[in-house]
């Protein structure tokens, strides 16, 4: 490629750098309670390993001890519709179905595959999608890939959502309306009132709910099945999706739905049909971890306790912090200031990353503190002391 052709991309990178929004891969190659970068040892507060299972060596040892070598398939070498439908997939789907009150389950290669595949398969020109303003990029991409009309409603503003439903529900151009949201939002750490959302759905016959539990599976509900379990609305959510790559320390995505929807997606969802399936060994590992998670009530209670402690402290210090979960943002606003505060916290021994536009809206750069059940209260109090010092440097 000639230098002339590269100049456009180089100038775009320079602009990002000047704005404080240039991204680079982290030097961290560890998934552990503590990480060391450039000889600096830091408490890991940037991981999505919410229950601390990914760093548990004993779990990996137990899994491989219980899995004969003949069953350690490292590749499916095919899509599930050809020769890639190993027993491990169907066993995991059966267990998910049993846990989620007998509803059908379907597995995907990743949460991103899931969200960019389900919505285009379901939504046609006779579909209206109403999506929360802050839904994840994968859902936005899925919406854009569909042929549906879509409208974004103000974040967690169910009054605005109701107004839009009143406006569009009787429009004959639409046979169905899909409301798309997350249960716990990945950047603000706040949550949707799922019980209220279900009540809104019941008022409109055309409405179906699509709820992503990526940041709630494992950490909410008595068995860790997410906010839908916590608020007893599993049966009321038409498309209940989530990922295994966070609290469940594995990889892949899942959908809990009606059996008709499952069959329909097997026949129409392009990322499912045309992708090589996950390695069966990964599905076996997910199955193994899933049963552990069902019984981790103590870890979930501890995570809730330290999360509430940090939320209250951050708000008391005067920072904007909308969180009601284990994802605790400290919203700074300016990208350059956010990067500097992240560096200061890293120097103090806390691995916290800055999150900047376009991942979050302009002027809302933040420190994203991602808590896990491995963090103890004393460490939270130490972090709060350092945040108090930073609160005076604006």
C-alpha positions in Angstrom: 0.0 0.0 0.0 1.4 3.4 -1.0 2.2 6.1 1.6 -0.4 8.3 0.0 -3.2 5.7 0.7 -2.0 5.4 4.3 -2.1 9.2 5.0 -5.9 9.2 5.6 -5.7 6.6 8.3 -2.6 8.1 9.8 -4.2 11.5 10.2 -7.3 9.9 11.8 -5.0 8.2 14.3 -3.2 11.5 15.0 -6.6 13.1 15.7 -7.6 10.4 18.1 -4.3 10.8 19.9 -4.8 14.6 20.2 -8.3 14.0 21.7 -6.9 11.6 24.2 -9.0 8.7 22.6 -6.2 6.6 21.0 -6.5 3.0 22.0 -3.8 0.4 22.2 -3.7 -3.2 23.4 -2.9 -3.6 27.1 0.4 -5.2 28.0 -1.5 -7.4 30.5 -1.5 -11.1 29.6 -2.9 -12.3 32.9 -6.4 -13.0 34.3 -5.8 -13.0 38.0 -6.6 -11.1 41.2 -3.3 -9.2 40.9 -1.5 -8.4 37.7 2.0 -7.1 37.0 2.8 -4.7 34.2 6.3 -3.2 33.8 7.1 -4.6 37.3 4.2 -2.7 38.8 1.9 -5.1 40.8 -1.7 -4.0 40.8 -5.1 -5.2 42.1 -7.1 -6.1 39.0 -10.2 -3.9 38.8 -10.6 -4.0 35.0 -11.7 -7.6 34.5 -15.2 -9.0 33.8 -14.3 -12.2 35.8 -17.0 -11.1 38.3 -16.9 -14.3 40.4 -13.1 -14.8 40.1 -13.5 -18.2 38.5 -11.2 -17.6 35.5 -8.2 -17.3 37.8 -9.0 -20.5 39.9 -6.3 -23.0 39.0 -8.0 -25.7 41.1 -11.1 -25.5 38.9 -9.1 -26.1 35.7 -7.3 -29.0 37.3 -10.6 -30.5 38.5 -12.1 -30.1 35.0 -9.2 -31.8 33.2 -9.0 -34.5 35.8 -12.7 -35.3 35.2 -12.5 -35.0 31.4 -10.9 -38.0 29.6 -8.4 -37.1 26.9 -10.5 -38.7 24.3 -13.3 -36.1 25.0 -11.0 -33.1 24.9 -12.0 -32.0 21.4 -10.2 -28.7 20.6 -12.1 -28.0 17.4 -15.5 -28.8 16.1 -14.2 -28.4 12.5 -17.6 -27.6 11.3 -20.9 -25.7 11.8 -23.4 -27.4 14.0 -25.7 -28.0 11.0 -23.0 -30.1 9.3 -20.8 -32.3 11.5 -20.2 -30.0 14.4 -23.1 -30.8 16.7 -21.2 -32.6 19.5 -23.0 -34.0 22.6 -21.4 -31.2 24.7 -23.6 -28.6 23.0 -26.8 -30.5 23.6 -25.9 -31.3 27.2 -25.3 -27.7 28.0 -28.4 -26.5 26.2 -30.4 -29.2 28.2 -29.0 -27.9 31.5 -29.7 -24.3 30.6 -33.2 -25.2 29.6 -33.8 -27.0 32.9 -32.4 -24.1 35.0 -34.5 -21.5 33.1 -37.9 -23.1 33.9 -38.0 -25.5 30.9 -37.6 -22.8 28.1 -35.6 -23.7 25.1 -31.9 -22.7 24.9 -29.6 -22.1 22.0 -25.8 -21.5 22.0 -23.7 -19.1 20.1 -19.9 -18.6 19.5 -19.9 -15.2 21.3 -22.1 -12.5 22.7 -21.3 -10.4 19.7 -22.2 -13.2 17.3 -25.4 -13.6 19.2 -26.6 -10.0 19.1 -25.5 -9.3 15.4 -27.3 -12.5 14.4 -30.6 -12.8 16.3 -32.0 -9.4 15.6 -31.5 -9.5 11.8 -33.0 -13.0 11.6 -36.1 -11.9 13.6 -36.7 -8.4 12.4 -38.0 -7.6 8.9 -39.5 -4.6 7.3 -42.7 -5.2 9.2 -40.8 -5.0 12.6 -40.2 -1.9 14.7 -37.3 -2.1 17.2 -37.3 0.3 20.1 -33.8 0.2 21.8 -32.5 1.8 24.9 -30.1 4.6 24.0 -27.2 2.9 25.8 -27.5 -0.7 24.5 -24.2 -2.4 23.7 -22.5 -1.9 20.3 -23.3 -5.5 19.3 -27.0 -4.9 19.6 -26.7 -1.6 17.7 -24.9 -3.5 14.9 -27.5 -6.2 14.9 -30.3 -3.6 14.6 -28.5 -1.9 11.7 -28.0 -5.2 9.9 -31.8 -5.9 10.1 -34.3 -4.4 7.7 -36.4 -3.1 10.6 -37.2 0.5 11.4 -35.7 1.4 14.7 -36.0 4.2 17.2 -33.9 4.8 20.3 -35.6 5.7 23.6 -33.9 7.7 26.3 -31.8 5.6 28.6 -33.9 3.7 31.2 -36.8 6.2 30.5 -39.8 3.9 30.5 -42.1 6.8 30.2 -40.5 7.7 26.9 -40.7 4.0 25.9 -44.4 4.0 26.7 -45.0 7.1 24.6 -43.3 5.5 21.6 -45.4 2.4 22.0 -48.5 4.4 22.2 -47.4 6.2 19.0 -46.5 3.1 16.9 -48.4 0.2 18.3 -51.5 0.7 16.1 -49.5 1.5 13.0 -50.5 -1.2 10.5 -47.0 -1.0 9.0 -45.7 -3.0 11.9 -46.7 -6.5 12.8 -44.4 -6.8 15.8 -42.4 -4.4 18.1 -39.2 -5.6 19.8 -38.0 -3.7 22.8 -34.2 -4.1 23.2 -32.3 -3.4 26.4 -29.7 -4.7 28.8 -30.5 -5.7 32.4 -27.2 -4.2 33.8 -25.5 -1.7 31.5 -21.8 -2.3 30.8 -20.6 1.3 31.1 -22.9 3.0 33.7 -23.5 -0.1 35.9 -27.1 0.9 36.3 -30.0 -1.5 35.6 -33.4 -1.7 33.9 -36.5 -2.1 36.0 -37.4 -5.5 34.4 -40.6 -5.9 36.4 -41.8 -2.5 35.2 -40.7 -3.3 31.6 -42.8 -6.5 31.7 -45.8 -4.6 32.9 -45.4 -2.2 30.0 -45.2 -5.2 27.6 -48.4 -6.6 28.9 -50.3 -3.5 27.8 -49.3 -4.0 24.1 -50.1 -7.1 22.2 -47.5 -6.7 19.5 -44.5 -6.2 21.9 -41.7 -8.7 22.6 -38.8 -8.1 25.0 -35.1 -8.7 24.1 -33.0 -8.4 27.3 -29.2 -8.9 27.4 -28.0 -10.3 30.7 -24.3 -10.3 29.8 -23.3 -8.5 33.1 -25.9 -10.1 35.3 -25.6 -13.8 34.6 -23.7 -15.4 37.5 -24.0 -12.4 39.8 -27.8 -11.8 40.2 -30.5 -14.1 41.4 -30.5 -16.9 43.9 -28.9 -19.3 41.4 -27.0 -16.6 39.5 -29.4 -16.8 36.5 -29.4 -13.0 36.2 -31.8 -10.1 36.9 -34.6 -12.0 35.2 -34.4 -14.6 38.0 -33.9 -11.9 40.7 -37.2 -10.2 39.7 -39.0 -13.4 38.8 -39.7 -12.5 35.1 -37.9 -15.3 33.2 -41.1 -16.5 31.5 -42.0 -13.0 30.5 -38.9 -12.1 28.5 -39.2 -13.4 24.9 -35.5 -13.2 24.1 -33.3 -13.6 27.2 -29.7 -13.6 26.1 -26.4 -13.6 27.9 -22.7 -14.5 27.7 -20.4 -17.1 29.2 -17.3 -14.9 28.8 -17.7 -12.8 32.0 -18.8 -14.3 35.3 -18.9 -17.8 33.9 -15.2 -17.7 32.9 -15.6 -19.2 29.5 -16.7 -18.1 26.0 -19.9 -18.0 24.0 -23.4 -16.7 24.2 -26.9 -18.2 24.9 -30.5 -17.5 24.2 -33.4 -18.6 26.3 -36.7 -18.5 24.3 -39.7 -20.4 23.0 -38.9 -23.6 21.1 -40.4 -22.2 18.0 -38.0 -19.2 18.1 -35.1 -21.6 18.6 -36.1 -23.7 15.5 -36.6 -20.5 13.5 -33.1 -19.2 14.3 -31.5 -22.5 13.4 -32.9 -22.0 10.0 -32.4 -18.3 9.5 -29.5 -16.9 11.7 -26.5 -16.4 9.4 -23.7 -16.3 12.1 -25.1 -19.6 13.5 -25.5 -21.3 10.2 -22.2 -20.2 8.6 -19.8 -20.3 11.5 -17.6 -23.2 12.7 -19.0 -24.1 16.1 -17.2 -23.6 19.3 -14.7 -26.2 20.4 -16.6 -28.9 22.3 -14.1 -28.7 25.1 -15.1 -25.1 25.7 -18.8 -26.2 25.9 -17.8 -28.9 28.4 -15.9 -26.4 30.5 -18.9 -24.0 30.4 -21.2 -26.8 31.5 -18.8 -27.6 34.4 -18.6 -24.0 35.5 -22.4 -23.4 35.2 -23.1 -26.0 37.9 -20.5 -24.3 40.2 -22.1 -20.9 39.6 -25.6 -22.2 40.6 -24.3 -22.6 44.2 -22.2 -19.5 44.6 -24.6 -17.6 46.8 -21.9 -16.5 49.3 -19.8 -15.0 46.5 -22.8 -13.1 45.1 -23.6 -11.6 48.5 -20.0 -10.5 49.0 -19.9 -8.9 45.6 -23.1 -7.0 46.3 -21.8 -5.8 49.7 -18.5 -4.4 48.3 -20.2 -2.9 45.3 -22.7 -1.0 47.4 -19.9 0.3 49.7 -17.9 1.6 46.7 -21.0 3.2 45.0 -21.8 5.1 48.1 -18.2 6.3 48.6 -17.9 7.5 45.0 -21.1 9.4 45.2 -20.2 10.9 48.5 -16.9 12.2 47.0 -19.0 14.1 44.5 -18.3 12.1 41.4 -21.2 11.2 39.0 -21.8 7.5 39.5 -25.2 6.0 38.4 -24.2 2.4 39.3 -26.4 0.0 41.2 -24.2 -3.0 40.4 -20.6 -4.4 40.5 -19.7 -2.1 37.6 -18.8 1.2 39.3 -18.0 4.1 36.9 -16.3 7.2 38.2 -17.4 9.8 35.5 -14.7 12.4 35.0 -15.8 13.9 31.6 -12.6 15.0 29.9 -10.7 12.2 28.3 -7.2 13.5 29.0 -8.0 14.0 32.7 -9.5 10.5 32.9 -6.4 9.0 31.5 -4.2 10.9 34.0 -6.4 9.8 36.9 -6.2 6.2 35.7 -2.4 6.4 35.6 -2.4 7.8 39.1 -4.5 4.9 40.4 -2.4 2.4 38.6 0.7 3.9 40.2 -1.0 3.4 43.6 -1.6 -0.3 42.8 -5.1 -0.4 41.3 -5.4 -1.6 37.7 -8.3 0.6 36.5 -8.7 1.5 32.9 -10.1 4.8 31.4 -13.1 4.5 29.1 -13.5 7.2 26.5 -15.6 8.1 23.5 -16.9 6.6 21.3 -17.4 3.7 23.8 -19.2 6.2 26.0 -20.9 9.5 24.9 -18.8 12.6 24.4 -17.7 14.4 27.6 -18.5 11.4 29.8 -15.1 9.7 29.9 -14.8 7.6 33.1 -12.8 5.3 35.2 -14.6 1.9 34.9 -14.1 0.0 38.1 -15.1 -3.6 37.6 -15.4 -5.5 40.9 -15.1 -9.2 41.4 -15.8 -11.5 44.3 -12.1 -11.9 45.0 -11.8 -8.2 46.1 -12.1 -7.7 49.8 -13.6 -4.8 51.8 -10.2 -3.6 53.0 -9.0 -3.2 49.5 -12.1 -1.3 48.6 -11.5 1.1 51.5 -7.9 1.7 50.3 -9.1 2.4 46.8 -11.7 4.9 48.3 -8.8 6.8 50.0 -7.0 7.2 46.7 -10.2 8.3 45.0 -10.7 10.9 47.7 -7.3 12.4 46.8 -8.2 12.5 43.2 -11.5 14.2 43.9 -9.6 17.3 44.8 -7.7 17.3 41.5 -10.3 18.4 38.9 
